[in-house]
Amino acid sequence: MHLWVVRSCLIVCCLFSFSVLFAQTPGQLPPAAPEGTVESNAPVSTDSSQSGAETTVTAPDTSPSADPQNPGKTSGSAAGRTKPGAATTTAPYVFPTARHMNMYWLKNTIGPKALLGATFTASWNQWVADTPSEWAKDATGFGQRYGSSLLDNAVNTTSLVWISRATGQDPRYHRCDCAGLWPRTRHAIQLAFMSYNRDGGLSFSPAKIISPFTGPMVTRNTIYPDRFDSANAARGGAYYVAGSVGWNIVREFIWNIW
């Protein structure tokens, strides 16, 4: 059991060293606006009666106005009225730096999510699915299943980060800035196949389609018994895609982490 776990950890360390080589440099990132800068759309009027180039900025009236149809109520601006239960963002979107991408890789490779996920997968494969059946149902067999699950996740995450960097996309999950059960659920499903670009727009993500199959393709053709092949790897990748949809829904409605 210990040999399988140690072998998997060594492979993870090697993958991390390669991942750092692909780190983005600050020159690849778009220039960010200075912190605290706020754009204003307020009209600017020039007083011609004053000498020089003095200007007067007229700010929009934000005080509530009386409702002509109901004198007892006042109506504020549309921006001041928010719907209850809306999932709102508190900061504008910022594309991840090289450090953020490396930390994302590290947390998703050997962090709590990876360790707990490997424990669940190994337990399921040993006591429920009994796969691979050639591996015993003892500590040694659990170590084999646990190590292969860790390796699956490590290869998947590394592929996700590498391809995302190559395509200039953000692999991280961001909650929807919207309200309602269906809009937020749709957003969670979309983020299993789409990623944010540098400008904050969503587009199709090759990384999120390819990466779930890379880990099973490696393990099924190497450390698994000989009867496993690429067809088994394709089925394993499909399970990872379905799992990513479910995990996005958890992060959207329950716990926004990793």
N, C-alpha and C positions, 0 to 999 in steps of 0.2 A: 504493500500500500504506500509506504513512504517513498519508494523508488518512483512510482508514478507521479506522486505529487511533486517531488523534487524535480523530476524531468519536465513537468508542465511549467513549473516556476522558472526554470532556466530558459525555456522557450519564450515565455512572456518577457523576461528581461532582454533577450535578444531582439524581440519585436520592438520593445521600447527604445532601444538604442537606434534602430533604423527609423523609428517615428520621429525622433528628435532631429535627424538629418533633414527631414522634410519640413522643418519649422518655417513658418512665414517670417520674413524679415519686416521691420517696420516700414520699409519703403514700399511694400506691397499693399499696405493698408491705405484706404482713402483718408484724406485729411479730415480731422474731426473739428467741429466748431468749439471754440473756447468754452470751458465750463461756465455756466451761469449766463450765457448769451441767449437772449430771447428775441425772436423775430417779432416785429410789430407791424401790423397792417393798418395802423391808425393813419388817417389822412393828415397831411402836413400843409398848413396854409401859411402864406407869406403876407405879412402886414406891410403894404407898400408905404404906409404913412411913417414908418420908422426908418431911420437912416441905417446904412450898412446892410449886412446880409443876415440880419436877425430873422429867425423864423419862429412861428408859434405852432406847437404840436397839439392838435385837438384829439383827445382820447375819446373813444366811444363811451357813451353813457351806459354804465353797468348797473345802475340802480333800478330796482323793480318799478314798473309802470302800472298804473291803475288799469283794471279791466273795465272797458266802457260798458260791457254787458252785465257785469257783476261788480258794483262799486265796493263790495266788501272784500274783494280778492285783488291781489296784485299778481302780475305775470313777470317773471324774470327772463333772462336770456336763455336760449336753448342750451348753451353750454353749461349753464348752472343747474340744469335739471337732468339728473341721472336716474336711470331705471334701477330699481332695486334688484339685487342679484346679478348685476352685470359684472363680468370679469374684466377689469380695467388694468392697463399697464401704467406704472408710475414713472417710467423712464423711456425715452426714445430708444429704438433699436440700435445696437452697436455691434458691428461685426467682430468676432473674436480675434484676439491677438494670438501670436504663436504660443505664448505662455498659457492662455486660456485653452487652446486646443490640446496642449500637452497635458494639462491638468484634467481635461475632459477624458482624454485617452487613459490616463493613469487611474482615475476613479472608476471608469467603466471596465477596466481590465483586471485590476487586483483590489478594487474597493469593495465595500459592503454589498453592493448590488451583484457584483460578479461572484463573490463567495456564497451569498445566499442563493443566487440562481443556480450555481453549480451543485449546491447541496440539495435543492429541490429536484433538479433534473436527475441527479444520481440516485436519489431516494425513489423517485418515480420509476426509473428504468430498472432498479433492482427489485423492488417489492411489488410493483404493479405491472409494468410491461414485461419484465424479465428479458431485457435486451441489453447487450447481446447475450443470448442464452449460454454461450460458451464460457462466459465469465461467471465465477462462482458467486453464491449469495452469502458471502462472508466479508470480513474486513478487507481482504485482498481484492475481491470483486468490487466492493464499494470504492476502494481507492482507484481502481481502473476507470470506473464510471465517472468518479469525481474529477480525476485528472483529465479525462477526455472532454468533459463538459467545460472545464476551465480553458482548455486549449481551443475548443470551438469558439468560446466567447472572445478569447484573446485575438484569434485570427480575424473574426468578424469585426471587432472594434478597430483593429489596425487597418483593415481594408476600408472601413467606413471613413476613418480619418484621412488616410492617404488619398482616396479618390475625391473626397470633399475638398481637400486642399488643391488637388489638381484642377478641379472644376470651379474653384472659387465659391464654395458654398459652405453654409454653417450647418453641421449635423445635429446640433443641439435642439432640444425641444423647448418651445416657447408657448405659453398659454395664450389662448385666443383673447383678443381685445374686443369681446362681443358678449352678448347676453343671450340666454335661451338654451334649452337642452339640446335641440338639434343643431344649431350653429356651432356650438362648442364640440359636440360629438363629431360633426363633419370635419371640424378643424383637426381633431385628434386623429381621425382616419387619414386625412390629407397629409399630415406630418409624418406618416409612415412611408410615404412615397415622394414627398416634396421637401425642399429645404429653402432657407432664406439665402438670397444673394447679398452681395456687398451693399446694395442700395436698399435692402430691407424688403424686397419683393420675393414672392414665392414662385418657385419654378420646379419642374420635374428633377428628381435627384437620382442620377445613375448609381451613386454610392449606396443609397438605401435599398436599391433593388438587387445589386450585385453582392454586397457584403454579406448578407445572411447565408449565402450559399458557399462562401469561401472556406469557412471553418469546417462544416461537414465534409466538403470536398477533400480537405486535407486529412481529417481524422478517419473517415471511412475508407480511404485508400492507403492508409499507413498503419495506424495502431489498432484499428478494429480487426476482427477476424477476417480471413481471406474471402469469405462469401459476400462481404459487403463491397459495394462498388459505387459508381457515380449515380446510379438510379436511387440508391439509398440516401446518397448525399443530397439529391434534389428534394426528396421528401423531408429530410431534416431541415433544409433551408426554408421550405414552405412553412414548417412549424415555427421557425424563427420569425418569419414575416408576420404570421398571425399573432405571435407573441408580442411583437413590437406594437401592433395595433392595440392590443389589450393594455399594454403598459402605458401607452400614450393616453388612453382614457383614464387610467388611474392617476396619471400626473395632471391631467386637465381638471378633474373634479375632486380629487382627494389629496394627493401629495405631490407637489411639484418639486421633484428632486431627481438628480442625475439626468 
